[in-house]
Structures are given as structure tokens and as C-alpha cells.
Amino acid sequence: MSFHLPPSALDWQAKVRAFVDEELIPWEIEAEMNGGEIPPDVAARHERIAIGLGLSRMDVPVAYGGLAAPVLDQVVAAEQIGRVTNALGWCYPEAQGWMFEACSADQLERFVLPMMRGERHFCYAITEEGAGSNVDDIVATARRDGGDYVIDAVKWHVTSANLADTILVQAKMAEGRNAGTHGLFFVEADATGISTVRNPAYSHTYRHHHPILRFDGVRVPAANLIGREGEGMDFTYAWFRRERLMIAARACGAAERLIEEARAFAATRVVGGVPIAEHQLVQAMLADSVVDLHAARLVTYEAAAAHDRGLDVKALHARCSIAKLLASEAAGRIADRAVQIFGGRGYMRENVAERFLRELRVDRIWEGTSEIQRLIIANGLMKRGLAGTIGAS
């Protein structure tokens, strides 16, 4: 089976690949050896170029200055971003389509459109110590007090919090007729009552940190509640669907780069008078990697195309889970094989395989673990049957 990309997707593929190869990849080792940091002027240039390419507004309606690009085009662009290590591809803010359905005109003007232009930077505070993939387990509370909500919470793994001026915080309503339901809020990062509990070190070397944040009686204007009380989970599900699909796309990009690099090395590394690419066990690792990538890419592209066809949202939820599960686990296997092919070189931090081996591991955890994806897929199968989960044969 082959998947023929339309001209618009091929155009995005070419220009984002050029951006990644010419601007981002040359800074990987610099970032790796300096705690994820690259010179500020270089980081600023990367953001300017990415925004200029239109990456921050691909999912934005045309009426708001966006491109309203097909989801397939967005996935193809994200796949190319996935080819670079050290989160250097996280160089631009991204306005998402669900925001233009959920947010008020005032919120769009104050938060979302400035973010699209690179004037604001967001992070998400959802996960808690006792609430990971099952968001409904959160204990964070939001209590209405006059014209404000008062938020109390401790949030874990708040990715990019050190670079954000706006935090999207999920909490449960503490009282009233909507008590126990979820709300999602825009919170200014410098609001009184927000503190960093600690900033743990992680396996990867990213400029984007993942601190634990405490919200102690943080007052948030009622105008910063996204949608209505009780709708927070709906928006989070929309965010999860998109993020799971984009994780799958980036995993495919990483897998492609790993195969390219391992193939090039195997063709030139001579042992016993012949390139190791001539040894059948090395060939087997490369072949298995190609199979893994091809399957993951087809499923990911098809899930994106299903969005563009207007597939039912519940079926899309399962499709995104299938793509994330398949692509994230395939990329992990490919990274492990690439390290093996590179041998001792593959264990050096200057080697792309070593970095991806660490970085890709989290894709089986965040935005819903592999185990959660399996539960979502099985639940869809039991409720809607095979055809309703993966489509008719």
C-alpha cells in the first residue's frame, strides 16, 4: 500500500525539511552539550523563520489570519520537525483550531492571536502527582469568588513552563451546581501565588523544562475561563487528539532520520574488509526498521486524512490513539536498533541515535501512555466494532 500525498502536503514537506536540515540540525550538538541551550539570537531566528513559514498558524481559520491547512498537511510538516533532536523543533508557538471554537473573542485577542504571532508562549498545567493519563483524577480546584476564580493546585511535568508567559490550567469546580466538573483557564505565569516546587532533571537535554508548579490561592479573572464551567474535559480531549497525532508524526520523522543515518553508517563502516551493511544481521535490523516506519507512517497519514474527511470525533479519538501507539513504539525500536548498528559510537551523546534513544522514550508516556492508548482502542472496538474503529475493509 502507498499513500499519495497531495501537492500542498509535498510543498510543506519540502520547505519544512529544508528548514530543519539547514537551520535546526546544525545546532543539535551545541544544544546537547550546553543543557539544551543555543545562542539566544539563533533561537530567536529559528522562531522568526518558523512563524514566517506559517507553522504557527497552520491550524488557524482563515478569518483570523490562519492557513486552515488540511490536517494531513499539518502532519507532514510535524513529521519533518520530528527529524531534529534536543527539542530544537519546538521553536515556535502553535495556535490550535479548537481554541477558535472554545475561546471568546476577548480571549482570542488577548491570548491566542498574540501566541500565533509569537508574542505569547503557552504551557499546559494538567498532570498531577496522582493524576497522569486519566485527567479526571486531578484534585486541583477552582472556586468562584466574585469576579475571579481562585485556583489551588500542584501540577507536575509542566512542559515549557520556564519559557511561557501563559499557563493553561485544568482544575475541578470546587462548589456550585457544576462542582466536580472541569474548567480550563488562561493564567498569567507571573500571577501572585504561583511558585516552582522544584525543577527535576529529565533524560533528555531540552531548553524546555518540566517543573512542578504550585498554585496557592491564585486569583484568575472569570473572563479567563475557557468556555463554560464543566467543558474543560471537552477541550482537553480535543488537545489530546491533536497532540497524539502530532506525536505520531514526529515519531515518524525521527524514525526516518535514524534509518537514514544508520544506513549511511552501515554502508561506510568497514569490519573484516567489508561494509557492515553486507552482514545479514545488520540488514535485518535495517529491514525491520523500514517495515516499522512504513506501517507507522501509513497509519498516521490515514488518521490525518480521516480528520480531513470529517470522520466522527469518537472514531477519530481511536485513530489518533492507534497512530500514537504504533508510531511511538516503532520509533523506540528503530532507535534501539540504530544504536546497535552504530556500536560504541551509538552510545556517544554526539550521535543522533543516542539522543533519540533517550528522547523518544517519553512518547510512550506523555499525552496518554501506551497502555491508555490500548484501552481507548479496545473501548472503541467494543462500542463501535472493527469497522467503526479502523474503517471498513
Secondary structure, DSSP 8 states (H G I E B T S, - for coil): ------HHHHHHHHHHHHHIIIIIGGGHHHHHTTTT---HHHHHHHHHHHHHHTGGGTTS-GGGT-----HHHHHHHHHHHTTSSTTTT--S----HHHHHHS-HHHIIIIIHHHHTTS--EEEE--BTTBSS-GGG---EEEEETTEEEEEEEE---TTGGG-SEEEEEEEE-SSTTTTSEEEEEEETT-TTEEEEE----SS--SS---EEEEEEEEEEGGGEESSTT-HHHHHHHHHHHHHHHHHHHHHHHHHHHHHHHHHHHHH-EETTEEGGGSHHHHHHHHHHHHHHHHHHHHHHHHHHHHHHT--HHHHHHHHHHHHHHHHHHHHHHHHHHHHHHGGGGGSTTSHHHHHHHHGGGGGTTTS-HHHHHHHHHHHHHHHHHHHHH---
